[in-house]
Structures are given as structure tokens and as C-alpha cells.
Amino acid sequence: MEEERKNPFMGMKEESQEKDLPDEVKERIQKHSERTGEDFDTVKSFYLNHIKEHFNCDNWENEDEDLLIDWTESAFVQTRRGGTSGGGSTYVGEFLGVADRSDNRGTGLINWLIRTFRESPNDFFATGNGHYKKVDGNWVIKTQETEIPTGVSVEQEPPYGIHVGGSDYIVFVSRAGNPYSRDEMGRYSWFLGNEKEKFLEGNISLWRVDLKGEDTQRAIRIGEACVIQVTPPREDDEYRKDVLDTREGFVDNINYTDNFLSDDEKHLLKPSNFWVNNSYHELFVPLEDLWEAYSANATEWSSSDGRSGLSGPLVTTKGRITRMSHEHRDSDYDEDGRSYSFQISSQALESTQGVGRGSEVYCNVGSAVHDLTNIFCYRDDDGELVEYAEGTVLYIYGRIGMMRNNGEEYPKLTVFGVYANPRLSRKRMSGGNTDPSQFK
């Protein structure tokens, strides 16, 4: 073994491996290796096979460094669902809420394809992509080496076609010659917890869990202790440093349990303690302090279309329902065109604001939050959902905003999650029998 370690060919091999790929690509491969526990060569092989299969790259040495780096996003953003051979990390804690909008996680790659088509057609075709054209009334995919008939009439949209203007459509094409989509819908949910070992050491953080595919339309239990399997973020990804990735089907495997705690610790994860105790986190803000929290922590934002504004902080809070309605109203800003609302207050807020407009906090609920979190229900001792009524005490997770009324500004909440403590909930009473035939 000693002789083998001194073999000069071993050193040359190691040196050549160091020069294999651009430093940033190797660094990302190494980060993914450390995160998943797989060795460097396994992840490297996965990466090279990935760009060969999806981008027709048989020889990476002929590609630009920037493109090789971009392709790590394609490979490892997908595999943050698990290692290159499966797996993930165990996190414990509980969900606080879900985002009111879903987004296409494939937008970045689609934009890259469009940009490459417009700026460098040779590179576009060299990476195995296709351009639709019309032949004898059907769509045909033109690639660098061949033309692929689809059998789809030009009277229809071309399969997985990406419209780039006029009658031009482009498409991702697999090595097998099949068009495919890079679209993947995602919806963030918020999770308060950490890896099991860190959690039990008292290290608790707020994470975004990225739900994928059909999971974006699946219900999540809010405020219930659970164990989840996720893939942690890359250390070099500043934007997604708080994102835990998943694969479709994740929701089916959430284990709602508190058995990772001892019996005398389990009560600590009740939202009546966990959501409001700032010794665990810095999220909790009482209703009477929402204005101050907004003023101190709102951040500026701007968009490519010239819009700008302020975004308030994400917080947990607690309040008693003073007014509510189960009926939705139409909304042009909601992804399904529906929104709901209720008002909350507290003794401390009423003592500082009196009985005026400021004595209540308006809470807006999007359709997705309403549908996916059973926003107007609590679970009884048998686990059954029960609708609650006005007077119920709620623990709320949401974002502070401001609203204007008669020239005055007041804090409001965009709600992403609600937990109603069964012991502090008032059961909603359904109406009686309204059928006139009962009196006959």
C-alpha cells in the first residue's frame, strides 16, 4: 500500500482531476458531495451524465465555463430533492404556513434557452435543443443533426413549445429525440425547526420548504410537530440559503409526531408556547407592536417593470377573532381569484387604541392558504376538523403590511398560516333546519 501511495502516476491522476472542470463547478460538486454524503467522483459522474443526457454535451471541454457553471444549477437544483442516488436529511419542528402563490422553478433554464436561441443559434443547436418548423401541416422539430416529426397539427400548440415571438417555438430535446418540458411548479411553505441534532441543542431556524408538482396543491397541517425528509441548501447559494428542497410526493411522507422529544418536553412545541416564545426565535410580535415592527424592519423592493414598494417582516402573533366571514370575495391579485378575511384584536391593543379603527387588525387570506391549511378550522381530540367561531384565540403567521383608512395608516396582516388551540376555540354553530316542510 505504501508503494502504491508513492506511485507518481497517482499524483498525475490527482493533478489532472484538479484540472478536470472549472473551479466553481468543482466547488459546487464538492458542496453537493458534502451535503449528501456521496463521494466527489460519484457526484461528478452524475453531473457529467446529466449534461450529456439533457444538453447533449458529449465533451465538456468544448463548452464555455459560464455554461458549465449554469448547468450545475440544472443538475443540483433538481437533486436537492435528495442525493444523486436518493436520500436526504431529517428535520424536526412544525409548519407555520404556506405561500399564497406558486411559481415555475424552471423559469431560469427556460430563459437561458431563449437567450441562447436569440444570441447564439449555433450554441443553441450544439447543446441539443430544437426549433419547431411547419412541414406539410404538422410540427417538426429541427435539431443540429436531424428533423423529428411530431405528428401534431400546426393548428395546435407544438408539444412543450416555448414561444419566442411571431411563429417561432423552441423546445428542450432529450438524447432519445423526445421533446420535454422544464416546467416544474413550486410553492414555498414555512417550517420552524432544524436538523434533529441541532434542534435538540436549541438551534431553531425559519426555513422555506419548497413543495413541488402536485404537492403545491396538497394540504399541510399547521402548528403540529412533525419529522420531514428534505435536502438542505448549498452553502454558496445566497438566495436559497434558507430553502429546504423536496421532491413530489414529499407531503405523503410528512410524519406528524412529537416522539423526537421526551414526554416532559412535548408541550414546548405547542404553538401557544413555540410560536410566541422569543427564547426560541425572534418572530413573535404582539398586535400592539405591529406598527413598530413594520417601521423597523420593512425592506424596499423593485421589479423589472419599474414597480417598487416596501415589504414588511414575517412574524408570528396572537389575537382573538372579532369579525370573520367564511365567504370569499373576488380578487384580481389572487392566483385563483378568491380571498378571505377576518379581524383580530387583543386586550393590550384595545387598551392602547380604544374602540376606533386601530383597535382591530385586518387579516387577508389568499385562496391557496385557505384551501391548503384549513384556515377556519381546528382539530379536536379525535383529530377531526371543526369550524371555529368569533371569539376564538388564534396563533397567526404572516407578513405585516400597512393599509390606509380615512387618511390614517394601520397595520394589517397577509396571513399564511393559522393555528387555533382547541382549548381556546369556540365551535361554530351551524344553522338549524330551514326546510319549511318540517312545520307541515
C-alpha positions as CSV (number, residue, x, y, z in Angstrom):
1,M,0.0,0.0,0.0
2,E,2.9,2.4,0.8
3,E,4.4,1.8,-2.7
4,E,1.0,2.5,-4.3
5,R,0.7,5.8,-2.5
6,K,4.1,6.9,-3.8
7,N,3.3,5.9,-7.4
8,P,4.0,9.0,-9.5
9,F,1.1,8.1,-11.8
10,M,-1.2,8.5,-8.8
11,G,0.0,12.1,-8.4
12,M,-0.5,12.8,-12.1
13,K,-4.0,11.4,-11.9
14,E,-4.9,13.6,-8.9
15,E,-3.4,16.6,-10.6
16,S,-5.4,16.0,-13.8
17,Q,-8.6,15.6,-11.7
18,E,-7.9,19.0,-10.2
19,K,-7.9,20.5,-13.7
20,D,-10.9,18.5,-14.8
21,L,-13.5,21.2,-14.6
22,P,-13.7,24.9,-13.8
23,D,-13.0,25.7,-10.1
24,E,-16.6,26.9,-9.5
25,V,-18.1,23.7,-11.0
26,K,-15.7,21.6,-8.8
27,E,-16.6,23.7,-5.8
28,R,-20.3,23.1,-6.4
29,I,-19.8,19.4,-6.9
30,Q,-17.8,19.3,-3.6
31,K,-20.5,21.2,-1.8
32,H,-23.2,18.8,-3.1
33,S,-20.9,15.9,-2.1
34,E,-20.5,17.2,1.5
35,R,-24.3,17.8,1.8
36,T,-25.4,14.4,0.6
37,G,-22.5,12.3,1.9
38,E,-21.6,10.9,-1.5
39,D,-18.0,10.9,-2.7
40,F,-16.8,13.6,-5.1
41,D,-16.4,11.2,-8.1
42,T,-19.9,9.9,-7.7
43,V,-21.4,13.4,-7.9
44,K,-19.0,14.4,-10.7
45,S,-20.1,11.4,-12.8
46,F,-23.7,12.3,-12.1
47,Y,-23.1,15.9,-13.3
48,L,-21.4,14.8,-16.5
49,N,-24.1,12.3,-17.2
50,H,-26.7,14.9,-16.5
51,I,-25.4,17.4,-19.0
52,K,-24.9,14.7,-21.6
53,E,-28.4,13.5,-21.3
54,H,-30.2,16.8,-21.0
55,F,-27.9,19.1,-23.0
56,N,-26.3,16.7,-25.5
57,C,-22.9,17.6,-24.1
58,D,-20.5,14.7,-25.0
59,N,-17.3,16.7,-24.3
60,W,-17.5,19.3,-21.6
61,E,-14.1,20.6,-22.6
62,N,-15.7,22.2,-25.7
63,E,-18.1,24.2,-23.6
64,D,-17.8,27.7,-22.1
65,E,-17.1,27.9,-18.4
66,D,-20.2,30.1,-17.8
67,L,-22.4,27.4,-19.4
68,L,-20.8,24.6,-17.3
69,I,-21.5,26.6,-14.2
70,D,-25.1,27.3,-15.2
71,W,-25.6,23.6,-15.8
72,T,-24.7,22.9,-12.2
73,E,-27.9,24.8,-11.3
74,S,-29.9,22.4,-13.5
75,A,-28.2,19.3,-12.1
76,F,-28.1,20.2,-8.4
77,V,-31.2,22.3,-8.0
78,Q,-33.1,19.2,-9.1
79,T,-31.1,16.8,-6.9
80,R,-31.5,19.0,-3.8
81,R,-34.7,16.8,-3.6
82,G,-32.2,14.2,-2.4
83,G,-28.7,13.0,-3.2
84,T,-27.7,11.9,-6.7
85,S,-28.7,8.4,-5.6
86,G,-31.5,9.4,-3.3
87,G,-31.7,10.2,0.4
88,G,-32.0,13.5,2.4
89,S,-31.7,15.0,5.8
90,T,-34.0,14.7,8.8
91,Y,-35.5,17.9,10.1
92,V,-37.9,18.3,13.0
93,G,-40.2,21.1,14.0
94,E,-43.5,22.3,12.6
95,F,-45.0,24.2,9.7
96,L,-46.1,27.8,10.2
97,G,-47.8,28.4,6.8
98,V,-47.8,28.2,3.0
99,A,-47.2,30.8,0.4
100,D,-50.3,32.2,-1.4
101,R,-48.7,31.8,-4.8
102,S,-46.8,29.1,-6.7
103,D,-44.1,29.7,-9.2
104,N,-42.4,27.9,-12.1
105,R,-39.0,26.7,-10.8
106,G,-37.9,26.0,-14.4
107,T,-38.0,29.7,-15.4
108,G,-34.2,30.2,-15.2
109,L,-33.5,27.4,-17.6
110,I,-36.2,28.4,-20.0
111,N,-34.8,32.0,-20.0
112,W,-31.4,30.6,-20.7
113,L,-32.7,28.6,-23.7
114,I,-34.5,31.7,-25.1
115,R,-31.4,33.8,-24.7
116,T,-29.1,31.2,-26.3
117,F,-31.5,30.9,-29.3
118,R,-31.6,34.6,-29.8
119,E,-27.9,35.4,-29.2
120,S,-26.1,32.3,-30.4
121,P,-28.1,29.9,-32.7
122,N,-25.0,27.7,-33.2
123,D,-24.7,27.2,-29.4
124,F,-28.4,26.6,-29.2
125,F,-28.4,23.7,-31.6
126,A,-25.0,22.4,-30.4
127,T,-26.5,21.8,-27.0
128,G,-29.2,19.5,-28.4
129,N,-32.1,21.8,-28.4
130,G,-34.8,22.1,-31.1
131,H,-36.6,24.7,-33.2
132,Y,-40.1,24.0,-34.4
133,K,-41.0,24.4,-38.1
134,K,-44.1,23.6,-40.1
135,V,-43.9,20.8,-42.6
136,D,-47.0,19.6,-44.6
137,G,-49.3,20.9,-41.9
138,N,-47.5,19.3,-38.9
139,W,-44.9,20.5,-36.4
140,V,-41.4,19.1,-37.0
141,I,-38.5,19.7,-34.6
142,K,-35.3,20.8,-36.3
143,T,-32.1,19.9,-34.3
144,Q,-28.5,20.2,-35.3
145,E,-28.4,16.7,-36.8
146,T,-31.9,15.8,-37.8
147,E,-35.6,16.6,-38.1
148,I,-38.0,15.0,-35.7
149,P,-41.7,14.6,-36.8
150,T,-44.2,15.1,-34.0
151,G,-47.5,14.2,-35.8
152,V,-49.0,17.2,-34.2
153,S,-51.0,19.6,-36.4
154,V,-49.9,23.2,-36.7
155,E,-53.5,24.0,-35.7
156,Q,-52.4,23.0,-32.2
157,E,-49.7,24.3,-29.9
158,P,-46.4,22.4,-30.5
159,P,-45.6,19.9,-27.7
160,Y,-43.7,21.6,-24.9
161,G,-43.0,24.5,-27.2
162,I,-41.6,27.7,-25.8
163,H,-42.9,30.7,-27.7
164,V,-40.1,33.2,-28.6
165,G,-42.1,35.6,-30.8
166,G,-44.0,35.5,-34.0
167,S,-44.5,31.9,-35.2
168,D,-41.2,30.8,-33.6
169,Y,-41.2,28.0,-31.0
170,I,-38.2,26.3,-29.4
171,V,-38.0,23.2,-27.2
172,F,-35.8,21.1,-25.0
173,V,-35.0,17.8,-26.7
174,S,-33.7,14.7,-24.9
175,R,-30.9,12.5,-26.3
176,A,-33.6,10.0,-27.3
177,G,-35.1,12.7,-29.5
178,N,-38.2,13.5,-27.5
179,P,-39.4,17.0,-26.6
180,Y,-39.7,17.6,-22.9
181,S,-40.7,20.3,-20.5
182,R,-38.5,22.0,-17.9
183,D,-41.6,23.4,-16.2
184,E,-41.9,22.5,-12.5
185,M,-44.2,24.3,-10.3
186,G,-43.2,25.0,-6.7
187,R,-44.7,26.6,-3.7
188,Y,-42.9,27.6,-0.5
189,S,-44.1,26.6,2.9
190,W,-42.5,27.9,6.1
191,F,-41.0,25.5,8.6
192,L,-39.8,26.4,12.1
193,G,-37.2,23.8,13.2
194,N,-33.9,22.4,12.2
195,E,-31.9,19.1,11.7
196,K,-32.8,16.9,14.5
197,E,-29.4,17.1,16.3
198,K,-29.3,20.9,16.0
199,F,-32.9,21.2,17.1
200,L,-32.3,19.2,20.3
201,E,-29.4,21.5,21.0
202,G,-31.8,24.5,20.9
203,N,-30.7,25.7,17.4
204,I,-34.1,26.7,15.8
205,S,-34.4,28.5,12.4
206,L,-37.1,29.5,10.0
207,W,-36.9,27.6,6.6
208,R,-38.7,27.7,3.3
209,V,-39.7,24.2,2.3
210,D,-40.0,24.1,-1.5
211,L,-43.1,21.9,-2.4
212,K,-43.0,20.6,-5.9
213,G,-45.6,19.5,-8.6
214,E,-48.8,18.2,-7.2
215,D,-47.6,18.9,-3.6
216,T,-48.2,22.6,-4.4
217,Q,-51.9,21.7,-4.1
218,R,-51.7,19.4,-1.1
219,A,-52.9,20.2,2.4
220,I,-50.3,20.9,5.2
221,R,-51.0,20.7,8.9
222,I,-50.1,23.9,10.6
223,G,-48.7,24.1,14.1
224,E,-48.3,20.3,14.5
225,A,-44.9,18.8,15.4
226,C,-43.5,16.7,12.6
227,V,-40.5,15.0,11.1
228,I,-39.6,15.6,7.5
229,Q,-37.0,14.4,5.0
230,V,-35.5,17.2,2.9
231,T,-32.3,18.3,1.1
232,P,-30.5,21.2,2.7
233,P,-29.4,24.3,0.7
234,R,-26.0,24.8,-0.8
235,E,-23.7,26.9,1.3
236,D,-22.8,29.1,-1.7
237,D,-26.4,29.8,-2.7
238,E,-27.2,33.1,-1.0
239,Y,-30.7,33.5,-2.4
240,R,-31.8,29.9,-1.4
241,K,-29.7,29.7,1.8
242,D,-33.0,29.1,3.8
243,V,-34.6,26.7,1.3
244,L,-35.1,23.0,2.1
245,D,-35.8,21.2,-1.2
246,T,-38.2,18.3,-1.7
247,R,-39.4,16.0,-4.5
248,E,-43.0,15.5,-5.5
249,G,-44.7,13.2,-3.0
250,F,-43.0,14.8,0.0
251,V,-46.3,15.7,1.6
252,D,-47.3,12.0,1.7
253,N,-44.2,11.3,3.8
254,I,-44.5,14.0,6.4
255,N,-44.6,12.2,9.8
256,Y,-46.7,14.2,12.2
257,T,-45.3,13.2,15.5
258,D,-43.5,14.7,18.6
259,N,-41.8,11.5,19.6
260,F,-38.4,13.1,19.0
261,L,-39.0,14.9,22.3
262,S,-39.3,13.5,25.8
263,D,-42.7,13.4,27.4
264,D,-41.9,16.4,29.6
265,E,-40.7,18.5,26.6
266,K,-43.6,17.8,24.2
267,H,-45.7,20.7,25.5
268,L,-42.9,23.1,24.4
269,L,-43.9,22.6,20.7
270,K,-47.4,23.7,21.2
271,P,-48.0,26.9,19.2
272,S,-49.2,28.6,22.4
273,N,-45.6,28.3,23.5
274,F,-43.5,27.7,20.4
275,W,-44.9,30.5,18.3
276,V,-44.9,33.2,20.9
277,N,-41.7,32.5,22.9
278,N,-38.8,34.7,21.7
279,S,-36.3,32.5,23.6
280,Y,-36.7,30.1,20.6
281,H,-36.8,32.7,17.8
282,E,-37.4,36.4,17.1
283,L,-40.6,36.0,15.1
284,F,-43.2,36.9,17.7
285,V,-44.7,40.4,17.7
286,P,-47.7,41.3,19.8
287,L,-50.6,43.0,17.9
288,E,-50.0,46.3,19.7
289,D,-46.4,46.3,18.3
290,L,-47.0,45.5,14.7
291,W,-46.6,49.2,13.6
292,E,-43.3,49.5,15.3
293,A,-42.1,46.1,13.9
294,Y,-43.1,47.2,10.4
295,S,-41.3,50.6,10.7
296,A,-38.1,49.0,11.9
297,N,-37.9,46.0,9.6
298,A,-39.7,46.8,6.3
299,T,-37.4,46.4,3.2
300,E,-37.6,48.0,-0.2
301,W,-38.3,46.0,-3.3
302,S,-38.4,46.8,-7.0
303,S,-39.4,44.9,-10.1
304,S,-38.2,44.9,-13.7
305,D,-41.4,46.7,-14.8
306,G,-40.5,49.7,-12.7
307,R,-42.7,49.0,-9.7
308,S,-41.4,49.4,-6.2
309,G,-42.5,49.4,-2.6
310,L,-41.9,48.2,0.9
311,S,-42.3,44.6,2.2
312,G,-43.0,44.1,5.9
313,P,-41.4,41.4,8.0
314,L,-42.7,37.9,8.5
315,V,-44.0,37.4,12.1
316,T,-46.0,35.3,14.4
317,T,-48.6,36.9,16.5
318,K,-51.7,36.1,18.6
319,G,-55.2,37.6,18.7
320,R,-58.9,37.0,19.3
321,I,-61.2,37.0,16.3
322,T,-63.6,39.9,16.5
323,R,-65.1,39.6,13.0
324,M,-64.9,36.9,10.3
325,S,-66.6,35.6,7.2
326,H,-66.4,32.2,5.6
327,E,-67.5,33.7,2.2
328,H,-64.8,34.7,-0.2
329,R,-64.7,37.8,-2.3
330,D,-63.3,38.2,-5.8
331,S,-59.7,39.3,-6.1
332,D,-57.6,40.2,-9.1
333,Y,-54.4,39.6,-7.1
334,D,-55.0,36.0,-6.1
335,E,-53.9,33.1,-8.2
336,D,-57.4,31.6,-8.1
337,G,-59.3,34.9,-7.9
338,R,-60.5,34.4,-4.3
339,S,-59.6,35.9,-1.0
340,Y,-60.9,35.7,2.6
341,S,-60.6,38.0,5.6
342,F,-61.1,38.3,9.3
343,Q,-60.2,40.8,12.0
344,I,-58.4,40.2,15.3
345,S,-57.7,42.1,18.4
346,S,-56.3,41.7,21.9
347,Q,-56.8,43.4,25.3
348,A,-53.5,45.2,25.0
349,L,-54.3,46.5,21.5
350,E,-57.7,47.7,22.6
351,S,-56.3,49.4,25.7
352,T,-53.9,51.4,23.5
353,Q,-56.2,52.1,20.6
354,G,-59.6,52.4,22.3
355,V,-62.6,51.4,20.1
356,G,-61.5,53.0,16.9
357,R,-60.3,51.5,13.6
358,G,-56.9,50.8,15.1
359,S,-58.3,48.5,17.8
360,E,-58.6,45.7,15.2
361,V,-56.0,44.2,12.8
362,Y,-57.3,43.3,9.3
363,C,-56.1,39.9,8.1
364,N,-56.2,38.9,4.5
365,V,-56.1,35.2,3.4
366,G,-55.4,34.0,-0.1
367,S,-57.2,31.1,-1.7
368,A,-54.3,28.8,-1.5
369,V,-53.8,29.4,2.2
370,H,-57.5,28.9,2.7
371,D,-57.6,25.7,0.8
372,L,-54.3,24.1,1.9
373,T,-54.3,24.8,5.6
374,N,-57.9,24.6,6.7
375,I,-57.7,28.2,7.8
376,F,-61.0,28.3,9.6
377,C,-60.8,25.0,11.5
378,Y,-59.2,23.4,14.5
379,R,-58.6,19.7,15.2
380,D,-60.5,18.2,18.1
381,D,-59.2,15.5,20.4
382,D,-60.1,12.9,17.8
383,G,-58.2,14.6,15.0
384,E,-61.4,15.8,13.3
385,L,-61.6,19.2,11.7
386,V,-64.1,21.6,13.5
387,E,-65.0,25.1,12.3
388,Y,-64.4,27.8,14.9
389,A,-66.4,31.0,15.6
390,E,-65.7,34.6,16.5
391,G,-64.1,34.9,19.9
392,T,-61.6,32.1,19.2
393,V,-58.0,32.8,20.0
394,L,-55.6,32.3,17.0
395,Y,-51.9,32.0,16.6
396,I,-51.0,33.5,13.3
397,Y,-48.1,33.5,10.9
398,G,-48.0,36.2,8.2
399,R,-46.4,39.3,6.8
400,I,-47.1,42.8,8.2
401,G,-48.3,45.4,5.8
402,M,-50.0,48.8,6.0
403,M,-53.4,49.9,4.9
404,R,-54.9,53.4,4.7
405,N,-58.3,54.4,6.0
406,N,-59.7,57.9,6.1
407,G,-56.2,59.3,5.7
408,E,-54.7,57.2,8.5
409,E,-52.4,54.2,8.2
410,Y,-52.9,51.0,10.2
411,P,-51.1,47.7,10.2
412,K,-52.6,44.7,8.5
413,L,-51.5,41.0,8.1
414,T,-51.3,38.9,5.0
415,V,-51.9,35.5,6.6
416,F,-50.0,32.3,5.6
417,G,-51.0,30.1,8.4
418,V,-53.2,29.9,11.5
419,Y,-53.3,27.6,14.5
420,A,-56.5,27.5,16.6
421,N,-55.9,26.0,20.1
422,P,-58.8,23.6,20.7
423,R,-58.9,24.6,24.3
424,L,-59.3,28.3,23.3
425,S,-61.6,27.8,20.4
426,R,-65.4,28.4,20.2
427,K,-67.1,25.9,18.0
428,R,-69.1,27.5,15.1
429,M,-72.8,26.7,15.4
430,S,-74.4,25.7,12.1
431,G,-77.8,26.9,11.3
432,G,-81.0,24.9,12.1
433,N,-83.3,23.1,9.7
434,T,-84.5,25.7,7.2
435,D,-86.8,23.4,5.3
436,P,-90.4,24.7,5.6
437,S,-91.7,21.1,5.3
438,Q,-90.7,20.5,8.9
439,F,-93.8,22.5,10.0
440,K,-96.3,20.5,8.0
